[in-house]
């Protein structure tokens, strides 16, 4: 993740050596473990005509992209 909006939403991310600018966050959700502890923050984003799922793994503070 190169930049975030409001410190939370994806704004710019790198994937396979290319920079993607997020035009819209279509939806966001969390993945929680039993007991309510949040494991991931997930976002469906639109970049141009492409849609990606981007998520942050809270345990390791890493970002991942699914197409």
C-alpha positions in Angstrom: 0.0 0.0 0.0 1.5 3.3 -1.1 -1.2 5.7 0.1 -4.4 5.6 2.1 -7.4 8.0 2.3 -8.3 9.1 5.7 -5.6 6.8 7.1 -7.8 3.8 6.4 -9.1 3.4 2.8 -6.8 2.3 0.0 -5.8 5.1 -2.3 -2.7 3.9 -4.2 -1.2 0.4 -4.2 1.5 -1.5 -6.1 0.8 -4.9 -7.7 3.1 -6.8 -10.0 5.3 -3.8 -10.4 2.5 -1.4 -11.4 0.9 1.4 -9.5 -2.9 1.4 -9.2 -4.9 4.5 -8.2 -8.2 3.7 -6.5 -11.1 5.5 -8.2 -13.7 4.0 -5.8 -14.1 1.8 -2.8 -17.1 -0.3 -3.7 -17.4 -2.0 -0.4 -15.5 -2.8 2.8 -15.8 -5.4 5.5 -13.9 -7.2 8.2 -13.0 -10.8 8.8 -13.1 -11.7 12.5 -12.1 -14.7 14.5 -14.1 -16.3 17.3 -14.4 -13.8 20.1 -14.7 -10.9 17.8 -11.0 -10.1 17.2 -10.5 -8.6 13.8 -8.1 -10.5 11.5 -8.5 -8.6 8.2 -9.8 -5.3 6.8 -11.1 -6.1 3.3 -11.9 -3.7 0.4 -13.3 -4.1 -3.0 -11.9 -1.3 -5.1 -12.2 -0.1 -8.7 -9.1 1.2 -10.5 -10.1 2.3 -14.0 -12.1 -0.6 -15.4 -10.5 -3.2 -13.2 -11.9 -4.4 -9.8 -9.7 -5.8 -7.1 -10.0 -7.1 -3.6 -7.4 -5.7 -1.3 -7.0 -6.7 2.3 -4.8 -5.9 5.2 -3.7 -8.8 7.5 -3.8 -7.2 10.9 -1.7 -9.9 12.6 1.3 -9.2 10.3 0.4 -5.7 9.1 0.7 -6.8 5.5 -1.4 -6.0 2.4 -2.6 -8.5 -0.2 -4.3 -8.2 -3.6 -6.8 -10.5 -5.3 -8.0 -9.8 -8.8 
